[in-house]
Amino acid sequence: MYRASFSGLLLEWGIKVSMDGKGRYLDNIFVERLWRSVKYEEVYLKAYSNGSEARRGIDAYLELYNRERPHQSLDYRTPAQVFASGRPFGCLSGPGIGLIIS
């Protein structure tokens, strides 16, 4: 039930849901890379006291990740710069490139 309602919400916002079929591993690779960065560069280095503190820390990290930290895969630009260029999906090929996570 949760999965169906979550998927419905994504579809309402025009987000393509890919759970199986061709390209599935590519969909997941970008998210896995993001969460690896979040864990090793933020979460594992901090000893959060509670969920609120964790939320603030991760929010700040994602702001840095999206707006200040250049990414080699984006030709040393930030995701925000790529997105603002008006061609977020044209910079590289593959699903998920150029998405800003917040």
C-alpha positions in Angstrom: 0.0 0.0 0.0 2.8 2.4 0.9 4.6 1.7 -2.3 1.5 2.3 -4.4 0.7 5.6 -2.7 4.3 6.8 -2.9 4.5 5.9 -6.6 1.3 7.7 -7.2 2.7 10.8 -5.6 5.8 10.6 -7.8 3.6 10.2 -10.9 1.5 13.2 -10.0 4.6 15.3 -10.0 5.6 14.0 -13.4 8.5 11.8 -12.1 9.1 8.7 -14.1 9.2 5.6 -11.9 11.5 2.8 -13.0 11.4 -0.3 -10.8 12.2 -3.0 -13.3 13.2 -3.5 -16.9 15.9 -2.0 -19.1 18.0 0.7 -17.4 17.1 -0.2 -13.8 20.7 -0.6 -12.7 21.5 2.9 -14.1 18.6 4.5 -12.2 20.0 3.1 -9.0 23.7 3.9 -9.5 23.3 7.6 -9.1 21.3 7.4 -5.9 23.7 4.8 -4.5 26.6 7.2 -5.3 24.8 10.1 -3.6 24.0 8.1 -0.4 27.6 6.8 -0.3 28.8 10.4 -0.3 26.3 11.5 2.3 27.3 8.6 4.6 31.1 8.9 4.3 31.4 12.7 4.1 28.7 13.6 6.6 26.9 11.0 8.7 29.8 8.8 9.7 31.9 11.8 10.7 29.3 13.2 13.0 27.8 11.9 16.3 24.2 13.3 16.0 22.4 13.6 19.3 18.9 13.2 17.8 16.9 13.1 14.6 16.6 16.9 14.5 20.3 17.4 14.6 20.8 14.7 11.9 18.2 16.5 9.7 20.0 19.8 10.0 23.4 18.3 9.3 22.2 16.3 6.3 20.3 19.3 5.0 23.5 21.4 5.2 25.5 18.7 3.5 23.0 18.5 0.6 23.1 22.2 0.2 26.9 22.0 0.0 26.7 19.0 -2.4 24.3 20.7 -4.7 25.5 24.3 -4.7 29.2 24.5 -3.6 30.9 21.2 -4.3 32.1 20.7 -7.9 31.6 17.2 -9.3 34.1 15.5 -11.6 31.3 13.8 -13.5 29.7 17.2 -14.2 32.9 18.7 -15.7 33.8 20.2 -12.3 30.5 22.1 -12.0 28.0 21.9 -9.3 24.6 20.2 -9.8 22.9 23.6 -9.4 25.1 25.1 -12.1 24.3 22.3 -14.5 20.6 22.6 -13.7 20.6 26.4 -14.1 22.2 26.0 -17.5 18.9 24.9 -18.9 20.3 21.7 -20.2 20.6 19.5 -17.1 20.1 16.3 -19.0 22.2 17.3 -22.0 25.5 17.6 -20.0 25.9 13.8 -19.7 24.0 10.8 -21.0 22.0 8.6 -18.7 19.0 8.8 -16.5 19.1 10.8 -13.3 22.0 13.1 -14.4 21.5 16.7 -13.4 18.9 16.1 -10.7 19.1 18.3 -7.6 18.4 16.5 -4.4 16.9 18.4 -1.5 
